[in-house]
């Protein structure tokens, strides 16, 4: 792949998806956020609490968070972030065609190397930390809840990339999606 790329992504906002009944996760995230060397504006969105169908609640929470047409970092409240996350992102070179950049996740298929620090995603799950180029467009493409968000992202034909090594992990707190 050519390095003809978008060399600077300005990140002015982030959204935190937080399930109100999980104060334990919010407390951990707040400590992580306070430890960052730089931070954009953060909006905390209370996630839909859908105990009967957790995947749909997760889907609905993410699509509700996807607003505007400027790059947006989407974080879940169990995300553990590298201290210089936003400085690291500002220094990244991204391909001009990117739609989504995973900051953490789980590769289900071997990704394709692009250049040092960046791979093209073949199949990746986990939506605890990602950067989306055009949030409103992604929300439109996702549509109404239809199963697991991770699976849907694999099938949308998006140009998805991932940082390597990961800049975000999860706290390991109990999942609200899978028992």
Steps between C-alpha positions, in 0.01 A plus 500: 500500500621846417574735785283760327304549815313721733786596728308687764173409664371773726313347789295756684244277665446162653194325633489258790229236497410425859239266638359684803480191718873437455650766725800271556596534135450877495727543803777306327459692176505835683841411647629402156366819338654721769839338436513593131762754392244679278127461450232625259153593622322197642126446491366229728205321351293280724460176309171332437443245776336218312534195724272288281717542189848628589637494139218731386563732794869519409416564133250773587745668738775513237277628221360768731857609578590531130414864430655763276731464204837569667723222637379367833661270755246257645589342833322257724525539875725196542772643270850537641689757291870555442600828675600670173210361295405829332860611440565162341195535276595854394838369384350213297494471125174353378408392148279750320218245472460415869154469656576347839813463710497246783699619801454165670325178411536136416609395153304194387699472178858600431508870408693625196807715578476854359806667652664498842235555767202443269320195364195456281225310680362180350275407793511670838268502796473720811369854489647632824718759321493617140530809284238553231551740210135592434287398798162597352571305182594191701181529709300523176670192356446303820127572515279350771636234739554166330710276723857556613662829397840332452359258245322781314820707475672200343236490226455866403788524255667777700868580457607395849845529644653434840792639692773263603573459777160575650455839671197384700413183684209409725494489875384141499180597683201272456341540157144621470464354150602138556434304820 
